């Protein structure tokens, strides 16, 4: 009977390792499915080869162990150096674009590439990735910056930023 329990115990331990690995490796659920398969096959072996009483014992242990592992894994991941602990918010001084971009509003330039609606423009002698408001603007056309929204520089065709 002890020899028949070796493989189910090994499969259970492998299932535990896979559950822990799920918190570290980005597997899009593949490791979760693998862990469920390992636990399931282990239970199948115990119920079919050993006894229903041993199988019930394994189920009880799994019902207690797996949620505990999930909680411990989440806490360990939250404390790991891999996770981002600080929030990146404007009120904390984080900006999604360089501060000098705000000064671009109203500036004139020229489209280097066709803008349909995204492309490249030269504004104040520097090259920027820009977008129009959905309009096609041919390359070489004069453009003007009408707004800076997050990390987007929005332009319209023409020398002025007028609507």
Secondary structure as UniProt FT lines:
FT   TURN            2..3
FT   HELIX           4..24
FT   TURN            28..29
FT   HELIX           30..45
FT   HELIX           46..50
FT   HELIX           52..79
FT   TURN            81..82
FT   HELIX           90..92
FT   HELIX           99..104
FT   TURN            105..106
FT   STRAND          108..111
FT   STRAND          118..123
FT   TURN            124..125
FT   STRAND          126..132
FT   TURN            139..140
FT   STRAND          142..149
FT   TURN            150..151
FT   STRAND          152..157
//
